[in-house]
Structure formats: C-alpha cells, structure tokens
Amino acid sequence: MLKKAQLKTIRRSFALPSKLIDEVLSVSTIAEQSNLNKLVTVALQEYVNNKKRREFEKSMLEMANDPEILRECGVIEKEFKQTEMDGLSKER
C-alpha cells in the first residue's frame, strides 16, 4: 500500500500584538479559538491567494491596455461581426 505524502511542517515562533489576537478571537468560533495555528495558516493562505489574485488582475489590466492585443481583438470582432446575429431574429 502506498503511503500518503506527508506535508512538511516548518515551525516558527511569532510575536503578535495582543490587540490583534483579541480581535481574532472575538470574530472566531469556539473551534477556531482552540487552534491558533490553524487560524494563522488560514490567514497566510488567504494572504497568498489575495496576492496572486491582485497580480492576475494587474496582468489582465495590462493586457486590456496592450495595443497589440487591442488590435487583435478588433480583427476578431470584425471577422465575427457577420455571424453575430445568426439564428436570431430581430423580433422577440
């Protein structure tokens, strides 16, 4: 039987402001409050996800303003303009 790959755990010690911990605990469920390690893990994963999402959005904005891409979109739009209303009547 194959063993499941175990996730490597890195142990670190952090000093966090007590006000932040109080705020976290005030918005957490009882189950979450009993496992601050999991809360920190979730918070760091959300941080990574937000950074990646913002980077993707930045890339999309850059693409949307790229003259070459805009030209290509114009060509595609022009090529498909004739078929845009295929099968659709103006009466509805």
Phi, psi and omega in degrees: 000137180282138177279143174290140177295130179269138177286133178286134179251131176252125181266132178222156177246134181235147172253116183244144179298136182299326178299320178295316179298317178300317180294317178301313181295327181290337180253002183264156173283168178301317180298318180293323181297333182278355182221077180297330178301315179295320178300317179295319178299314179298316180298317179293323178294319177297322177300312179298313180300317179295319178298315180296318179297316179295322178295319177297314179299320177298316179298320180294321177296318178297318178297319182295339180255005181283119183303322180295317179293320178298319177298314181297319177299320178298318178297314180298315180299317180296318181296327183263356183303317182296326183267001184304321183256013179307128175081357180249130177268157179285341179269124177213000000 
